Amino acid sequence: MSRPTPTVLQPIVIDGGRIVDPANGVDRIGRLLIIEGRIAELDPCDGDCPGDAYWIDARQRVVAPGLVDLGAELRQPGREEDETIQTGSNAALAGGFTSVLCCSNTNPVIDSAAAVELVTQIAQRLGGVRVYPIGCLSKGREAAQMAELAILAEAGAIGFSDSPRAMPNDALLKRALDYCRMLDLPIFDRPEVPGLAEGGIMHDGQVSLVLGLKGLPTEAEDLAVARDVRLAEATKGRLHVGPVSTMGAIDMIGRVKSRGVPISASVCPQNLHGSDALLRSFDSRFKVHPPMRSPAHVESLQQAVADGTIDAIQSGHMPRAREKKGNDLDLAPFGAATLETTLAATLTDMIRTDILSWSRAIECLSTNPARIAKLDAGTLGKGAPADVTLIDPDAAWTVRPSEFLSRCQSSPMEDRELFGRVTHTIVGGRLLFVRVEESTAVV
């Protein structure tokens, strides 16, 4: 097994790669110099590179700012049978992510300063991907009382959400949007009207009717998005809606954006490719949330990413243990491991089909998520933290969940041939992941 260079802050030269940095309008072949954990220079001369630098030959590679995920479930503490911060971090590194926003549905939930600090301290001790906790929007995620948002923010919460649980309390959401203007932190809402969605298994349409399965109607998402964006417009609070999956949601988001309301939205890669027809197999690996919709919704989502209505692509990583996903479709929980396939699925379904350029794809996977979360990330500009991902765009591979670094081995991409694979992931100037052919190493 090939091992990366030690994680000390040794200078690194990334030479001959296609550097794609949407934040600075860069898309060309070049050289990148990293010194003391930060981007030191773009296209340095040989004489400017330290003699002890570690050189990476990046020819035939794309060199991009490290990917940023707007919401992954890491499940620790309390649900370690599904995932841990260690296994989730390893999976993120293998998928090219250098920063991950951690969802609040742990046990206990992240609704106290102690819970925020615990997740942060575990992640820092592991020294892997950067983990930023999202604090609960409501106390105990019960949607009855607003959590102590200022205390959570002081402890290090990057934003607030009860995701993947929807926020049914309109008044609480409005108060939170008002309050968070003072904190200048975003609220992330997974839009869904619980009463309409209760008991649903898949997209409510012709396929669910034929299969005799209770559907998740598009109206459940559409009505929640309508409420969310209207409250954001009224309060001028920072709101991110997503992941979204319907044409109606796209339409409302676009209309509000056209009026200058600074909301943002995201979508999951499985919703940009898979349709509800996959559930004809009754295979629980296709039971994801939001559900795979009909082909018309998929096409609209792809166009919305291309035209900027949707700002970001997020993994939607919802790991669940094998014994849980192994149940019959109606009993199995929603969820899948997606951190290790998000980039490749985007490349395969969006870039290689000419729906997205490389620059737009990296913008959706790195630059925009960093902007939404107000992270010092998503750029290869001089002086920025050296979070860098190297990608072999032509590498073809078949998804085998049994080989995932995530503890979860359920994936809607299983057995698909995807193109594009991460070869190196650098976090803060430290080479933490390297892939040589079929071998990998994570420090």
N, C-alpha and C positions, 0 to 999 in steps of 0.2 A: 504494500500500500504506500502510495506517495504521500509525503507529509509536507505541509507548508513550511515556509521559513518561520523561525521562532517569532512570537508575538511581540517582541521588543520593538521600539519605534525606530527600526532601521530604515534609512532612506529607500524609497522604491522608485524605479523608473519603469513606466509602462510604455513600451515602444512599438510604434507602427500600427496601432489600432485605429479603427474608425471612431473618433470621439464624437459622441452625440450628447450635447448639453443644451437643451431647449432654453434654459434660463438665460444663457448668454448667446443664443443664436448660433451655436457651433455645431457643424456636422461635416467633418472632414478627417482625413488621415492625419495623425499627429503623434506627439509624444507628451506624456504627462509625468511631472516630477512631484513626488510626495516627500516632504521633510517634516519631521516632528509631528506627524499625525495630521498635517494639513496640506492642501494643494499649494505647492510652492511655485509652479511655473507650468505654462502650456508651451510646448515646443522649445524646451531648453537646449542649448548647444551642448555638445559632448563635454566641453570644458566646465560647464556649469553643474554637471552631475557629480555628486560626491563619489570618491573612489570606492567607498564601502557600500554603495547602493546595490540593492537587490533588483536585478533586471527581469522584467517579464516580457517575453516576446508576444505581442498582441496582434501580430499580423493575422488577417482573416477573422479578427474579433471585433465586436462592438464594445466600446468602452463608454459606460454610462454612469451617471450618478446613482448611488445605491437606491434601490427601490424602497418605497415607503408605503406601508399598508395601513389603511384607515380603520381597520377593525378585525382583529383575529382573536378567537377564544383560545387562551392558553390554559384555562381550567384549574390552575393552581393558585391558591390552596383549595383543597376539599374535593376536587374531582380528578385526581391524578390518574384514575383508571383510563380516562379519555386522553389526557395530555398533561405534560408538565412544562414549566418554563424552559427547562433544559431541552426537551425533545422538540418543543415548539420553536425554540431559538435555532436548533440545528436544522430543522426543516426550512425555516425562513432563510438562513444562510445559503442552503442548497438551492433555494428558489431565487436568490439574488437580492433578497430584502436585507437592508441594513437597519431599518427602523420599523417597529411594529407598535401600533396602538392596541393595547390589551383591553378587551371587553370586560365589563364589570360582573359578569355572571359566574363568579367563583363561589366558594362556600367557606366562610361567610362572604357575602357580596362586598364589593368595594364601595362602602358607604361611610367609611371612617378614615381618619388620618392614618391610623395604625394599619389598615388594610392597604392603603396606597403605598405606605412606606415598606410594608412587607414585600409586595410584588417588586418594587423598585430595588430593594436591597438584595433579593434573591437574584434578580437579573444582573445587577452590578457585580455580585460575587461570582457569577458564572462567566462573566466577561465575554458574552457572545453578542447577539444582535441587541441594538438599543431598544429597550422596552419602555413604553410610556403608558401608564395606566389611565384608563377612562373611568372617572368616578360615576357612581350612581346618580341619576337625576332625581330619583325619589328615594326616600328612606326605606331601606330594605327591598327596593325595587317593587314596592307595593302600590305605587301610584296614588297614594293618599296624602303624603306630606313631602314637601320638598326637602331633599337632603341638605346638609350644611355645606353648601357649595364653596363658600369662601375658605372654610377649613380644609376641604378636599384640595382646593387649588393651592393653598399654602403648602400642603404636604407633597404636591407635585402632580396632581391630576392634570391631564392635558386638555380635558373637555369632559362633557357629561352626557350620559345616555343610560337607558335601561335596556338597550339592545342585547339580544335579539327580541326581547319583549317590547311590544309597542307601547306607546304612551297614550292611554285612553282618556286621561284627565286633561281636558282642554284648559281649564283655569290654571292648573299647575304648570303646564307648558308655557302659557302666556307669562306667568309670573317669572318663570325661570329665564325666559328670553329677555325679559326686562332686566332681571338681576344680573345676568351674564354680560350685559353691556358694560357694567362696572368692572368685571373681571377680565373682559376682552378675551373670553374663551368661548369656543363653539359648543352648541348642543347638537349631538348626532341622534337623529330619530329614524328608527326603522318603521316606515309608514305602513300601518295596517289598522283597520277597525276590527278589534277582537270579536265583536258580536257577529260580524259577517264571515270571519275566517274560522271560527271555532269548529274544530273537528275536520277541517279540510286536509286533504292528503296531497292533492296535485292541482294543477291549473283547471279551473272550471270551464270546460268546453266540450267539444264533440267527443274527444278521446275519453274524458272522465265519464261521460254519459254512457259510452259503449262499454267501458270497463266496470261500470257500476260503483265507482269510487266517488266519495264526497269531494267536491271541488273547492278550491280557494278562488273566489271570484275576483276579477280585476277591480271591481268596485270597492273592495276592502282596501286596496292600496290607493286607488284614485281619490277616494273621499279623505283619507288620511293626509295625502299630499296636499290636497286643496286646503285643508285646515292648517297644515304646517306652514305653507308658503304665505297664506293670508296673515297668520300671526307674526311671521317674520317681517312681513311688510309693515304691519301695524306697529310693531315694537322696535324695528330696526336692529333686532338682535342677530347674532351670528348663528345661522342654521345650516346644517348639512343634512340632507335627506338621502337615505340609501341604506343598503342597495335597493334600487328600484327595478321594476321588471315589466311595466305596462306602458302602452301607448298613451293612455290617459295621463299617467304621471309625467311623461315626457312633455306632453302638450302644456300642462299647467306650469311646469318648471320653466319651459321656454317663454311662456307668456309673462311670467313674473320677472324673469331675467331681462326681458325686453323693456321693462319699466325701470330697470336700473337697481332692482332689489338684489343685494349681494348674497344670495343663497348659493349653495353648491350641491352637487349630486354625484352619486357613484353607482356603478353596476358591477356585477360579478362576471367573471369570464364564462362560467357555465351558462349564464343567461344570454351570452352573445353567440352561443353555438347550439346548445342542446334545446330541443323542443319537447313538448309534453308527450309526443309519440314514443319517446324512449321508455315511458312508464308502461307501455304495452307488455314489457317483459316482467312486470311486477317485481323488479329488482330494487331493493331499498337503497342502493348506491345512487340512484337517480332521485331520491327523495331529499331535495335540498330546499333551502329557504332563503330568499323568495323562490317559488317554484319555477321550473322551466315552463315557459308559456308556449303559445302557438307560434308557428313560423312568422306570422305577420308581426307579432310583438318582437321577435328576435331581429327581424330586419329593421324595425323602427329603432331599436336599441343600438344597433350597429351604426345607423345613420346619426343618431343623437351623440354618440361618442365622436364620430368624425366631424360633426359641425360645431361641437363645443357646448351643446345643450347639457350633456353629461360631462363633468369635469374630470372624473377619476375612475380608474378600474381598481377595485379592491378584491382581495382574495375570497372573502366570505368564508374563511377557515373556521369550520364548526366541527372539531374532531369529536367522535364518539367511539367508544370501545367496541371491539369486534362482537362481543356477546349482545350488545344493544342493537347494532346495525344488522345482526344476523336474524332478527325477528322477522315475522311476516310484515309485509308492506304497511298494513294498517297499524301495527304495533311498534314498528321501528321508529326511532326519533328522526327528525330532520337533522342533516349534517353530513359533512364530508371533509376530508383533508385536501386542501387546495393550495397551500403555500408553495408547494414544490412544482405545481403545474401552471400557475397563473401566468407567468411570463411566457412560457412555451405555447400555451393556449392562445394568448394574445397574438404572438408572432404567427402562429399557424392560421388562425381564423381571421385576423384583422390586417396584418402586415403583408403576408404572402398572397392575400386576396386583393391587395391594393386598396383596401378600405382606409387604412391608416398608413402614414409615413412612419419611419423610425422615430423621427423627432416628435410627432404627435403621440406615438405610443409611449415613449419615455416621459413625455409631459404628463400623460394620464397615470403612469405608474410611479412617478417619482416627484417631478417638479410641482404639479398641482396638489397632490396629497400633502407635501411638505408645506405648501402655502396655506392650505386649509387648516392644518394643525399648528401653524406658526412655528415650524421646526427649522433649525439651522441645518438644512439638508436640501437635497434635490438639485444640487448645482455642483459643477466642477470649477467654479470661479476661484481665482487666486485668493488664498486665505481661508477658504471654506474647509470644514472638517473633511478629511479624506475618507469619505464613504463612497466606494467605487465598486461597480459590478462589471465583470468582463463576460461577454456572451459569445458563444459560437453560433452564429445565426443559421448555419447549414446543417448542424448536427441533428440527425434523425434518430428518434428513440421511441420505444413503445412503453407506455405507462404501465408499470408493475407496482401496485401499491405495497406489495410485500417487501419492496426494496426502499420504501419511504423511510426517511429519518424521523418523521412524525410517528407518534404512538398509534395514531389512527391509520387504518389500512382500508378505508372505504373511499373511493373516488369515482365521480361520474365520468372521468377521463380514462378509466381502466381499459386497457387493451387498445386504446387509440394510438396511432402513430402521430407524434408531435414533432415539430421542428424548432430548434433553438434550445441551447442548454447553457447554463451558467458554468463557467470554468474557474473563475476566481471571485471571491467576495472579500472586500477589504473594509474594515470598520475602524474608523479613527486612525488610519495608517497601519493597522495590524491585519495581516493576511490571515483570515480566520477560516476560509474554506477554499479548497482547490480540488478540481476534478481532472484527472488524467485518464482519458479513455473511459473505462467503466469503473475506475477506482476513485474513491473520494476520501477526504480527510477533513475532519472538523476539530479544531483545537478547543 
